Amino acid sequence: MDPIVINGEAGGETDFANQAVYPPEYEGHISQLLIRRQQIKDRAASLAKVIHKDYKGKRPVLLCVLKGSNPFFQNLCEALQDLRQGFYTEYIRVSSYEGTQSTKKLMISGGIKYENVEGKDVILIEDIVDTGTTLLQLIPILKEEAKPLSIEVCTLLARQFATPPKSQAKYVGFLIPSAAFVIGYGLDYNEWGRDLQDIWVISQKGIECLK
């Protein structure tokens, strides 16, 4: 299934953006509504159908990469339940960002029990695949420590780059512009933005003020 491509204006209907609900402290700190909550839920349902087809008769481990992917993870779980698809759940906390910059250094802090993953099919649930650096480091660690039967990646977002990222996801919700730094629906900027119900582009003022 091909991802839905979001250009610089897609998803940001003026009428809907004017009616969008968000905490007042974000006023001026978000510049453009990129993807609406209902679009994400609909896309999760579509991805779930593909995953169900690929894993019918199996019980994959849905490995949620905290914190950012949690809302999308919940959407995906609900959609798979509706399809009567069995699965296990595990959680892992991983980070390679400080502010808007990727540190290129992976930090893993708890969550997963490797013995619960050993010998099973694993689907990593991500919020966004950027340069692919995080996956490039994380997947070998999981293969070495957890020894899963297989590993695939399902991500809500991926960036549009002229050069493909170092590691790519099999299941992708939306492709977004490479220059857009987004927050909302679990994605954050220094912990700001996780409470937004839609995905927004953070403004320059937001980058400066929400440090």
Salt bridges, closest charged atoms under 4 A:
GLU13 OE2 - ARG36 NH2 3.30
ASP54 OD2 - LYS170 NZ 3.71
ASP130 OD2 - ARG159 NE 3.13
ASP188 OD1 - ARG194 NH2 3.09
GLU191 OE1 - LYS67 NZ 3.22
GLU191 OE1 - ARG194 NE 3.02
